[in-house]
Amino acid sequence: MDNFGSNLRGTRRDFFSRLGDGVHGAALAWLLQKDLLGSPSPDHGRPRVDLTPLAPHHEPKAKSVIHLFMNGGPSQVDLFDHKPTLARMAGGAAPRDLLNQIENMEQVGTLMPSPWEFSRHGKCGMELSELLPHTAGIVDDITLVRSMYGEHFNHEPSINLFHTGRTITGRPTLGAWVTYALGSENRNLPGYVVLEDKKLPVNGIQNWQSGWLPPMYQGTRFREKDPAVLNLNPRERLPNPLIEAERSLLRSLDRSHRMERPWQPDLDARISSYELAARMQLAASDALDLSQESEATKEMYGLNHEATASYGRRCLLARRLVERGVRFVQLFIEYQIWDNHSDLKKNLENCCRKTDQPSAALVRDLKQRGLLDDTLVIWGGEFGRMPISQLRDGGSAGRDHGPDGFSLWMAGGGVKSGYVHGATDDIGHKAAVDRVSVHDFHATFLHLLGLDHRDLVYRRHGLEERLTDQYPARLVHEILA
């Protein structure tokens, strides 16, 4: 037989040659699909693209996270890290190792102590600045880490480092990793919600991207003003049976379209997003309805005062979202208002005025509702500030970036209460005692959620990608309750 059919001619050798190409091509495609799409799941090698709750690696302390990210770099020496030695050395020359980090030497001033008073608070006697009177009221519920350190002097790489574990762009953020690993407890709301401010932070939407994880795990933005979610309600109200018939038809068409186009994570994520949007019409409207809150609660968060209304509203929304099973909620604040290069006194007081009361109210509210034990609250920025003055633009003195030593605090979710961890050197420049790197923080944060940072892996292009894959990371056992 010299041909295979009337429209396809060739020898038996041609047939088996082509058949071999097909077998080899299929084998190659099977091998490459893991590199192209990441680690396969039990569903015929297809990566998971949904928010179904998954079991953690070990028993978790926290089920959800509220991340109060203070973009710009809050000054540890003016808020959390009292340095009497710095006061005694006021006006002196900066140490040489500090000067080696400075980019604009013409702006360098002298050693500058904090102009604000510090005092001890709570049963634990934690020392805080007078700028944080409301945080002072919750010190017995928080762990304050005074020995954080990063690895870059500039905002963009440092923000990347804190959110993704690397200073480079394009990697999954904390919320994306968490929702990928654990899913969400509420199928009618996003697993990862971002409560943005009037102006996007530095790095913009990269701060909540999913990187090379499936797009389903990126953050969903809720606006600062009403309506927080656009187009949440349909323009015309149709009878419920008709709405359900439409959705049933759409699901059927989506399934057909998806089956004809396998291995398309962007398509899977888009379809899942549309389905979630339909379910959100009731769930999100309820979560965003602050009229359900008492006047006492609104007052506690500062909703009745101009300075605190915006941040207070978002802190209250964060509580309502985790209360309804959202896994990760992240708040940003006005571009980078903590970046106080000049006019330190005016600008830092403004930052604290806006955020101190709402942040403390969130912890109090979670605690009184029995939610703090399994909700981890994180407060902090990408780095701190220098203990020297910066003279810029003819204004009064400010402080430059300080990545070698800074502070953050955590509450609930398995961390100790009324505990201070680590210390910087005598002038507040470098983390010196019980140092905690950003990667150490990530390992500890994941541990509290029941995840081992070494086992949280996404296989991509032959690599095992991790949140903590750049440097060795240690679990900070000392802060665990």
N, C-alpha and C positions, 0 to 999 in steps of 0.2 A: 504494500500500500504506500503510494508515493505522496498522498496528500491527506490532510486532516478533515477536509470538508470543501465544499464548493467555493467558499470565500477565503480560505486560509490555506495556502500551499507551502510545502516545505518537507524536508526529510525528517525521519525519526530522530536523527542527531539534533536537528533544529528544535524539535519538540522538547527533548530532554534538556537541551541547553537552556531553553526558556523556562522550563519547569524548575531547573536548578536556580535560575535567577530569582524566581518567585519564592522558593523555599528560603534561599539566603536572605532575600529582602524582608520576608516576614520575620525571620530570626533576628535580623538587624533591627527592624522596627521594634520588636519586643524588648531587645536589650536597650535601645535608645530611649524608649518611652519613660524609663525610670529617671534617666538624666534630664529629659526634656520637661517632665511634669512632676518630678519629685518622687518621694517614696510611695510605692503602690499600696493600696489598701486591699482588704479581702474582696472588694467588689471588682473582681477581674482586673486587678492592677490599676484601677481608676483611683486617683487621689481623692481624699475626702473633701467635699465642698458643701458642707452644711454645718449647722450649729448644734447638732445633737449632743447632749451632755456626754462626756467621756469620763471614765474613771481616772483619777490621778495616779501617780506612781506610788504614793504612800498617803496615809491619813493626813488630810490638810487641816491647817488651823484657820485659814481664810478661804472663803468661797468667792469673794468679790473684792475689787480694788477700786478705791477713789484716789486718783493721782492729782494733787494740787500742784501743778508745775508752775513755779515762779520764774518765768523766763526773763533772763537778763542778768541774774546772779546776785542774790541777796547778800548783803555784807554781814559775814559772821561776827566780825569784831564789834559791830554796832548792835547786834541783835541777840546772839546766843553765846558768845565766846569772850567773856570779860578778861581783859589783860592788864592788870595793875602795872606790870613791868613796862608796858607800852606807854602808860601815862607818865611814868618816871623818866622815860627816854624821849618824851615829846620834843620835837624840834631837832632831834639828832639826825645824822645822815643814815640813809638806808644801808643795810648790809649788802655786800658785793653780790652774793648769790641771788638776792632779790633783784638787784639792778640788771643782772644778766638776762632776766625775762622781759624787761621793759622794751617795747617797740619804739615809743616816742620819748626819748630821753629829755627833750626840751620841756616836757610836761611834768617831769619828776619833781616832787616836793620832798618834804622831810617826814620822819615818822610822826604819825597822827593818831592819837588815842581817840576813843569814841567820845563825842560831846554829850552823850546821854548816860544817865545813871543806871547802874545795875543793882538788883536786889534779889534775895532768895524768896522762893514761893513754895507753897504746898507742904505736905508732910515730908516730901523727899528733899526739900531745900534746894531745888533746881534754880540756878541763877540765870535771870533773863533781863533784857533791857526794858526800860520804862516804855519803849515804843510798842510793847506787846502786852498790854494789860489783860486782854482777853485770853491769849495763849497762857499767860501766867495762871489763869484760873483752871487750866486743864493739865498742868504739868504732872500731876499724879497719875495721868492716863497715857503719857507718851514716853517714848524712848527718843532721846536726843543724841544723835551721832555727831560728835565734834571733830572727827578725824577723817572725814571724806577727802579723797584726792582724785583728780583727773589727769589728763595728759596733754591738753592743748590749751593755748592762751586765748583763742578766738571763739566767738559764739557758735558759728555754724558747725565746726567740727565737734565742739564740746556738747552741743545739743544732740548731734548725731550719736555721739558716744553714749550719752545718758539714755537715749531712747532705743538705740539699736545695738549697742555693744561695740561699735566701730566708729571711727571719725569720718569714714567715707559715706557717701549717699547710696541709696538704692536697696537698703536692707530692711527686713521686717522690724516693726517697732514693738515695744513691750506689749501693748494691747493686742496686736496681731498674733504674737507668739502665744499669749494666754488663751485667746479664743480658739486658736488652732488646736491647742493642746487639750482644752477642757470643754469647748463649746459654750452654750449658754443655757440658763435655767428657764428662759422664757422664749418660746418660738415666735411670739408675736412682737418682740422688740429686738433691735440689733444687739449682738453680743458685746460690741465695743462702741461706745458713744463718746463723742468729743463735744464738749460744751465750749464753743469758741467765744471770743470777745469781739468788740467792735472792729478790730483790726487783726489780721492774721499775724501769728508770731513769726519770728525769724525762722527760715526754712519752710514756712508755709505749710501746705498740706503734706509735705514729706514727713512731718512729725507724727502722722497717724497712718502712714501707708502700710501696705502688706508686703512690699518688696517682691521677692520671688515666691512668697507663699501665695496660695490661691487668693484672688481678689476679694472673695467673700469675707476675709478676715481683716480688711482695712477698717478704720474707724468711720462711723457715720456721723456727719456734722449736724449738730443742732444749733440754730442761730441764737445770738445773744438777745434779740428782740422778738416780740410776737409777730407772726406765728413762728415758733422755733423750727417747725418743719413745714416747708412750703407744699402746697397742693395736697395736704393730708386728707382733706374732705372733698368728695366729688362735687362738681359744679351743679349737677342735678341729681336729686334723690330718686332712685328707681326702686320698684318693689323688690323685696329681698329674694323671692324666687327667681326673678329675672337676673339679678346680680349674681346669684349662685350659678345659674345656667351659663352666663358669660364666662365666669371664672372656670367652670368645668370644661368649657370648650377651649379656653386658653391653655389650661393644663394639658389637655389632649394634644393640641397643636405643638406646645412646647416639647412634650415627650417625643413626638414624631420628629421634630426638628433636631432635637438633641441626639436621637438614635442615629440619624443620618450623618452626624458630625461629631464622632467620638473624639476624646482627647483634646477638648477645647475648654480649659478651665475658665477663660474669660466669659465664654458663653454660659457655662454652668453658673458662674457667679451672677451674671446679668439676669438670668431666669430666676435664680433664687432671690435676687434683690427685688424683682417685680412681685414675686409671691409674698415676700416679707412686707413690701409696701402696702399690699392689699390687706394683710392681717393687722398692720399697724394702725389702721384707721380708727379702731376702737381703743386698742391698748395704749397707743402713744397719746391719744387725746386725753385719756384718763391720767396717765403719768404726768403730763404737762399741765394739768389743771390745778393751779395753786389755790384756787378758791376753796378747795377742800381742806386747806390748812387753817388752823386756828390763828386768831390775831396774836396770841402770845408767841406762837411759833414764828410767825412772820417778823415780829418785833425782835425775837432772839437772833434771827439771821440778819437783821438790819434792813429789811425790805422797806421800811418806812423812812429811811434816811438816804439822802442823795448819794453820799460818799460810798455807802455799803450796799445800795439796792441792787446794782448789777451783779456783783460777785456773790452777794447773799442769795439772790434768786437762783443762780447756777449751783451753789452749794446745796440749796434745798432741793433742786431738781436732781442732783446727784444722789441724795438720800432716797428720793422717791424712785429713782431708776434701779438702784441696787436692791431696794425693798421689793421690787417686782422681778428680780432675777437677772438683771443685766450684769454681765461678768466684770466689765472694765469700763470705768467712767473717768474721763480725763478733762481737767479744766485748765485753760490758758488765760493769761491776763494781759490785755492791751499791748500787743507787740512785744515790748521788753522793758516795762517800766522800772524794773529793778536795776537797769544798767546805768548806775549813778556816777558818771564820770565827772560831773560838776554839780554845784549846788546840792551837796549831799544832805544837808539838814532839811531843806525844803522837799526834795524829791523822795528821800527815804521815809519821811513822815507821811507823805502822800500815799506811798505804797502800803504802809502799815495801816493807815486809816481805812483803806479800801478792803483789805484782806484779813486783818487780824480778827475782827469780830465774827465774820462769816465762817472762817476756818475753825475757830474754837466752837462756834455754835454747831457745826457739823458733827464734831466729836461728841459734844454733849447730847445732841439729838439722837445720834446712833446708839449711844450708851443707854439713854432712858427708854429706848424702844427695844432694847435687847439685841441690837444689830451689830454692836461694835466688836463682839467676840469673834465673829466670822467675817468682818469687813476690815480690810487693811487700808488705812488712810496714810498717804505719803505726802509730805510737804517739803519742797526744796527746789533749787534751780540747777543749772548746768555747772556752775562753779561759784566761788565766793569773790571777795574783793581783797585788795592789798592793804596792809597796815600803814601805808604811806599816803600822803596827800597827792592828788593829781590836780595840776593847775591847767585849766583848759578854757579857751574861748573867753578869757577875761572875767569869767564868773567866779563864784566862791569855790572852795576846794571840794573835790569829789574823790573817788577811789577808782583805780584801774582794776582789771580782771585779776582774779587770784585762784588759779586752778589747783595749786599745791596743797591747799587746806581750806575746807569749808564745812558747813553744818547742814544737816537736814533732820527732820523728825518724822517719826511714824507713830501710829496709834492703832490699837486693836489688832485683830488678825493674828494673834500669837506672839506679839512682841511684849517685852517687859513693860511694866508701868512705873513711872517715876524713876527712870534710869538714865544715866548719862554714860555714854560710851566714848572712850578715846579722848585725845587732847592734841592741840597744836603746840608749836613751840612757844616761847615766852612772849613773842610779839604777835602771834596769831597768823604767821605766814605759812608754815608747813605743817602738815599732819605729822605728829611725832610719836605718839603713844597709841598702840592698838589701831594702826592705820587700816582704813577700809577703802579699797579701790572701788571704782564704779562696777567692775566685774564682780567683786565680792558682794556688793550690794545686790546685783542681779541674781547671783546664786542664792542669796538669802531670801530675796523676794520670791523667787520661784519655789524655794523649799516651803515657805509658808503657805503656798497654794497647793502643796502636795506634789510638786514636780522636782525631779532631780535634774539639775542643769546639764549634767553629762549625758543623760538619757533623753533629753528633749532635743531630738535630731530631725532634720529635714534633709533628705538625700537629693542632691542636685549636681548635675554634671560630674558625677563620680565622687563628689565631696560630701562629707557629713557636716552639714551646717548647724551651728548652735548659736544661741544668744551670747554665750561666753567663750567663743572659740578662739579669740585672739591671744589671750594670756591665761595662765592658770588662775582659777578663781577659787576662793575658799568660802565655806559657809561660816558666817559670823555667829557662832554658837552663843556668844556672850549676851546677845540681845534677845535671844529666844526665851519666851516665858516658860 
